[in-house]
Amino acid sequence: MAYIIIKTILTAVIIVGISEIGKRYTTFAALLAALPLTSLLAMIWLYADTKDAGRIADLSIAIFWLVLPTLLFFLILPWLLRQQYNFWLSLGISTVVMIVFYLGYATIGKKLGLPL
């Protein structure tokens, strides 16, 4: 149980840290957020829990393929915000578009044999 609490606290500290840094240094916070910190932590925790390098390899390649649809979110959100849409509406629309794109991408990816 202590292990799960440590994992949760460490992960939360990173996310909160990035949002706090973003209040003052947007570009530096963006750089930290763009780093695959979540992916790295997930791989570290998964390896610590399973010692299965094959699972890490599978996770890594799946992350690669699933990052691509995520990029659409980061194009639509700033565009909507610059068009003076409300933040929550922009976030919602961007998220819905990303999910729809994920679903289409996953359907096509499976037909192409991508490891999704």
Steps between C-alpha positions, in 0.01 A plus 500: 500500500784740582644434153176610331486812716862588410426449128190717524671780691803509270281507189276771647799713602629498142164605355439770761860618460456545126176695547662724762805563280259584217369797698836668465693329220263375234765376261693311767177342630409403142843342458453297818147401399619400154756265648364150524500520879172314535618232262835471677333471838254243368787295358699525822199400714407217261854365498531532877174308538554230234869492396362424153706677232265368230208684656708818509584457131131448417400802707766714335397420144131543582575841654683598181201419282249659737689828534417583141123552554574702814677763293165601348385609848797736528412660168127543556511628860719807437315576177164503681638710785640753254157515338374623841314181592452437872781289652271218617318484169831499314635227724184294454493536122870422472459193718199372307680548168805320638289207623318471168835512321637235739209269423541541126875469528470182709258346251729575207811409699365156590418433135857598413640282776632779723552393862220705656 
